[in-house]
Amino acid sequence: MFEIISKTRFYDFKAYYKLYQLGLNYPFVADIYVYFARYGIVFFFLSFAYLIWVKRINAFICSFIAMGLAGFADILIFLYWKRPRPFVTYANIINPQVEGMRIDSSSFPSSHTYIVFAIATSVFLYGHKRLGTALFVLAIFVAVGRVGAGLHYPSDVIGGAGIGIASGIISYILVRRWQKNWIGIANSQ
């Protein structure tokens, strides 16, 4: 078992370092990493304005519930396991692109990643296929940007994506069940 964990950590760091090195070798790639690591999440919150504009309030509510469920899962993980960020563990060889970014100490899971995947999943499942697909593509850019900028290991963003997708599915199921009650209340008035 220890050998499997050791190999997983080795390949996790190896993938992380390849993405990080790509940014060091090509400054425009580093700029893309930093842009999506820092500002990518803004596009997801702008999608809320669109959902309100087109009166898709259930998708909006579903997204917020999904973010809450993912945040709760993150808190539970944080209570039991605080994985240091790669630039802390490998401070002698890593210099992340984090100027002006607020960074906490825990690396797993990536909170940016679980938020963007929770929103993308909620919007997609609620029938907004084009917007949901665009948000999934942006979510991948955010996840890769977080790794490439030196902030997370690949396993951190994979875990964040899994938590975000799972919370999006659960919130979709919950909101669809509750929606039947909202329709009944609206019709009885």
C-alpha positions as CSV (number, residue, x, y, z in Angstrom):
1,M,0.0,0.0,0.0
2,F,2.8,2.4,0.9
3,E,4.4,1.7,-2.5
4,I,1.2,2.7,-4.3
5,I,0.9,5.9,-2.3
6,S,4.5,6.7,-3.0
7,K,4.2,6.2,-6.8
8,T,1.0,8.2,-6.8
9,R,2.8,11.1,-5.1
10,F,5.7,10.8,-7.5
11,Y,3.5,11.0,-10.6
12,D,1.4,13.7,-9.1
13,F,4.4,15.9,-8.5
14,K,5.8,15.0,-11.9
15,A,2.6,16.1,-13.7
16,Y,2.6,19.2,-11.6
17,Y,6.2,20.1,-12.3
18,K,5.7,19.6,-16.1
19,L,2.8,22.1,-16.2
20,Y,4.8,24.5,-14.0
21,Q,7.9,24.2,-16.1
22,L,5.8,24.9,-19.3
23,G,4.9,28.2,-17.7
24,L,8.5,29.0,-16.9
25,N,9.6,28.1,-20.5
26,Y,6.9,30.1,-22.2
27,P,5.9,33.3,-20.5
28,F,2.6,33.6,-22.4
29,V,1.6,30.2,-21.0
30,A,2.4,31.5,-17.5
31,D,0.2,34.5,-18.2
32,I,-2.7,32.2,-19.2
33,Y,-2.2,30.1,-16.1
34,V,-2.2,33.2,-13.8
35,Y,-5.2,34.7,-15.6
36,F,-7.4,31.7,-15.2
37,A,-6.1,30.9,-11.7
38,R,-6.9,34.4,-10.6
39,Y,-9.9,35.6,-12.7
40,G,-11.4,32.4,-14.1
41,I,-13.9,32.1,-11.3
42,V,-15.4,35.5,-12.2
43,F,-16.9,34.1,-15.4
44,F,-18.9,31.6,-13.3
45,F,-20.3,34.4,-11.1
46,L,-21.2,36.3,-14.3
47,S,-23.2,33.3,-15.4
48,F,-25.4,33.9,-12.3
49,A,-26.3,37.3,-13.8
50,Y,-27.3,35.6,-17.0
51,L,-29.4,33.0,-15.2
52,I,-31.3,35.7,-13.4
53,W,-31.7,37.7,-16.6
54,V,-33.3,34.8,-18.4
55,K,-35.3,33.9,-15.3
56,R,-33.7,30.5,-14.6
57,I,-33.8,30.9,-10.9
58,N,-33.9,27.2,-10.2
59,A,-30.5,26.7,-11.9
60,F,-29.2,29.7,-9.9
61,I,-30.5,28.2,-6.6
62,C,-29.1,24.8,-7.6
63,S,-25.7,26.3,-8.2
64,F,-25.6,27.9,-4.7
65,I,-26.7,24.7,-3.0
66,A,-24.0,22.8,-5.0
67,M,-21.3,25.3,-3.8
68,G,-22.6,24.9,-0.2
69,L,-22.4,21.1,-0.4
70,A,-18.9,21.2,-1.9
71,G,-17.8,23.7,0.8
72,F,-19.1,21.4,3.5
73,A,-17.2,18.5,2.0
74,D,-14.1,20.7,1.9
75,I,-14.5,21.6,5.6
76,L,-14.7,18.0,6.6
77,I,-11.6,17.1,4.6
78,F,-9.8,20.1,6.1
79,L,-10.6,19.0,9.6
80,Y,-8.9,15.6,9.1
81,W,-6.2,16.3,6.5
82,K,-4.3,19.5,5.7
83,R,-2.1,18.9,2.7
84,P,0.5,21.6,2.2
85,R,0.6,23.4,-1.1
86,P,3.3,22.3,-3.5
87,F,5.2,25.6,-3.2
88,V,5.4,25.0,0.5
89,T,6.5,21.4,0.3
90,Y,9.0,22.2,-2.5
91,A,10.0,25.7,-1.5
92,N,13.6,25.1,-2.7
93,I,12.5,24.6,-6.3
94,I,9.1,26.2,-6.8
95,N,8.4,29.9,-7.0
96,P,4.6,30.2,-7.7
97,Q,3.0,33.0,-9.7
98,V,0.9,34.2,-6.7
99,E,1.6,37.9,-6.4
100,G,-1.6,39.6,-5.1
101,M,-3.4,36.3,-4.6
102,R,-4.8,35.2,-1.3
103,I,-3.5,31.8,-0.5
104,D,-4.4,29.6,2.5
105,S,-2.3,26.7,3.7
106,S,-4.4,23.8,2.5
107,S,-4.0,22.4,-0.9
108,F,-6.5,19.6,-1.1
109,P,-9.1,20.0,-2.5
110,S,-8.8,23.0,-4.7
111,S,-11.7,25.3,-3.7
112,H,-11.6,27.2,-6.9
113,T,-12.0,24.0,-8.8
114,Y,-14.9,22.6,-6.8
115,I,-16.8,25.9,-7.0
116,V,-16.4,26.1,-10.8
117,F,-17.3,22.4,-11.4
118,A,-20.3,22.6,-9.0
119,I,-21.7,25.6,-10.9
120,A,-21.0,24.0,-14.4
121,T,-22.6,20.8,-13.4
122,S,-25.7,22.5,-11.9
123,V,-26.2,24.7,-15.0
124,F,-25.6,21.8,-17.4
125,L,-28.0,19.5,-15.6
126,Y,-30.7,22.1,-15.4
127,G,-30.9,22.1,-19.2
128,H,-28.7,24.9,-20.1
129,K,-26.5,22.7,-22.2
130,R,-24.6,25.4,-24.2
131,L,-23.8,27.5,-21.1
132,G,-23.1,24.4,-19.1
133,T,-20.7,23.1,-21.7
134,A,-18.9,26.5,-21.9
135,L,-18.6,26.6,-18.1
136,F,-17.1,23.0,-18.1
137,V,-14.5,24.2,-20.6
138,L,-13.7,27.2,-18.5
139,A,-13.6,25.0,-15.4
140,I,-10.9,22.9,-17.0
141,F,-8.9,26.1,-17.8
142,V,-9.3,27.2,-14.1
143,A,-8.1,23.8,-12.9
144,V,-5.1,23.7,-15.2
145,G,-4.3,27.3,-14.3
146,R,-4.3,26.5,-10.6
147,V,-1.8,23.8,-11.2
148,G,0.3,25.6,-13.8
149,A,0.5,28.7,-11.6
150,G,2.1,26.5,-8.9
151,L,-0.8,26.6,-6.4
152,H,-2.1,23.0,-6.5
153,Y,-1.1,19.5,-7.4
154,P,-3.1,17.8,-10.2
155,S,-4.7,15.5,-7.6
156,D,-6.0,18.6,-5.8
157,V,-7.9,19.8,-8.8
158,I,-9.0,16.3,-9.7
159,G,-10.4,15.9,-6.2
160,G,-12.0,19.4,-6.4
161,A,-13.6,18.6,-9.7
162,G,-15.0,15.3,-8.3
163,I,-16.4,17.1,-5.3
164,G,-17.8,19.8,-7.5
165,I,-19.5,17.4,-9.9
166,A,-20.9,15.2,-7.1
167,S,-22.3,18.2,-5.3
168,G,-23.8,19.5,-8.5
169,I,-25.5,16.2,-9.1
170,I,-26.8,16.0,-5.5
171,S,-28.1,19.6,-5.5
172,Y,-29.8,19.0,-8.9
173,I,-31.6,16.0,-7.4
174,L,-32.6,18.0,-4.3
175,V,-33.8,21.1,-6.2
176,R,-35.8,19.0,-8.7
177,R,-37.6,17.4,-5.7
178,W,-38.2,20.7,-4.0
179,Q,-39.3,22.3,-7.3
180,K,-42.4,20.2,-7.3
181,N,-43.4,21.8,-4.0
182,W,-42.7,25.3,-5.3
183,I,-45.0,24.7,-8.3
184,G,-47.7,23.4,-6.0
185,I,-47.4,26.5,-3.7
186,A,-47.5,28.9,-6.7
187,N,-50.6,27.2,-8.2
188,S,-52.5,27.2,-4.9
189,Q,-52.3,31.0,-4.5
